[in-house]
Amino acid sequence: GVVARAKKMFSPNGRTIDEMGDAVGYIAMQVGIYLHLRWHRPEDARWWVIVIATVIPALMALGYDFYKRKFSAALTKGTDTIVDDLVKREVAARRAGGGGGIVIFGRIVDRTQLFFFSPRTLSVVTAKVDEEFSGRAPTTADLEEVSAIRAASDRELSGVLRAVGFMTGDNAVTILNLSLLAGFVLYADYAVILGGLALLVFGTIACRTFLSRAVGMSKASLAANAPSNESNPS
C-alpha cells in the first residue's frame, strides 16, 4: 500500500486489499491475546472485550482514512474522493451483477465509513449512481464541504488535520503494543478501548465541528457577495 501510494499506482480495489491486510493482522493479534488468557487466566478471558477492542480501532482506521481522503482530495483535486470512489464501485457492481469479493468488501467498508462519519452523503451517492443510468444532470451536493475546505485558513486546516492524525488506528495498535511489552496482557484491550474511544470521539467531533463551521461560513460569504435583487432607489 505504501509503495503503491508513493508511485501513484493506487486504486479503490488496491485500497481495499490494503485494508483487508490490516484487518487480518490486527484480528490475528486479538485472537492470540484471547487464547493466551484462555490458557493462563481463563476467568479473565472475555470475548466481548476482544470484540470491542477490535471494533473501536476499526472505526478509528475508517475515520482516519475517511477524513484523510476527504481533506487531501478537496485540497489537491477540488473533489470528494469518498463519493467518487463509492459511486464507481456501485456503478461497476450494478453493471457486473454485484462484483467479486474485493468489490463487495470495499463497498461495505465505504458505506460503513459514510454511515458513521457522513450519513447524509449516502443519499448523494445513491443519486449519483442513478444519474449514471438515467442520464440526469449530475448533482453537486457533495461539493459544499469541498468548497468550504478549500476556503478555510491555513491555521484552521492545520488544527483539524492534527485532529485527524489522532484518529489513526495505528495509535490504537501503539497502545496495545506498549501494554503487551509492559507485560499487561490482561489490561491491554481495556487500554485500547478507553484510549481509542477517547481519540475517536475527539477526532470526529473536531472534524465535524470544523466542516459544519466552514460550510456555514462559506454559505454566508457567498450570500454576502451575491448581487442584490433590490432596485436602486436613486
JOJO-V463294 format. One record per pair of residues at least 6 apart in sequence whose ideal C-beta (glycine too) atoms are under 7 Angstrom apart, sorted by the first residue. I is the first residue (numbers start at 1). J is the second residue. Records with the same first field share a line. If there is no record, write none. Layout:
BEGIN
I->J / J
END
This chain:
BEGIN
1->18
4->10 / 14
12->85 / 88 / 89 / 106
13->102 / 106
16->102 / 105 / 106 / 109
17->102
19->109
20->105
22->61
26->54 / 57 / 173
27->54
30->50 / 53 / 54
33->50 / 185 / 188 / 189
34->45 / 47 / 50
36->185
37->44 / 45 / 185
38->45
41->186
44->186
49->189
50->189
52->193
53->189 / 192 / 193
56->172 / 192 / 193 / 196 / 197 / 200
57->169 / 172 / 173 / 192 / 196
59->116 / 200
60->167 / 168 / 169 / 172 / 196 / 199 / 200
61->169
62->112 / 113 / 116
63->117 / 167 / 200 / 203 / 204
64->164 / 167 / 168 / 169
66->82 / 113 / 117
67->164 / 207
68->164
69->81 / 82
70->80 / 82
71->149 / 161 / 164
73->79 / 80 / 81
74->80 / 146 / 149 / 150
75->149 / 150
78->146 / 150
79->146
80->142 / 143 / 146
82->121
83->121 / 124 / 125 / 128 / 142
85->110
86->110 / 125
87->125 / 128 / 129
89->103 / 106 / 107 / 110
90->107 / 125 / 129
91->129 / 132
92->99 / 103
93->99 / 103 / 107
98->104
114->121 / 122
115->122
117->204
121->142
124->139 / 141 / 142
127->139
128->138 / 139
131->138 / 139
144->215
145->211 / 215
147->218
148->211 / 214 / 215 / 218
149->214
151->218
152->214
156->210
160->206 / 207 / 210
163->202 / 203 / 206 / 207
164->203 / 207
166->199 / 202 / 203
167->199 / 200 / 203
171->199
172->192 / 196
175->191 / 192 / 195 / 196
176->188 / 192
179->187 / 188 / 191
180->188
END
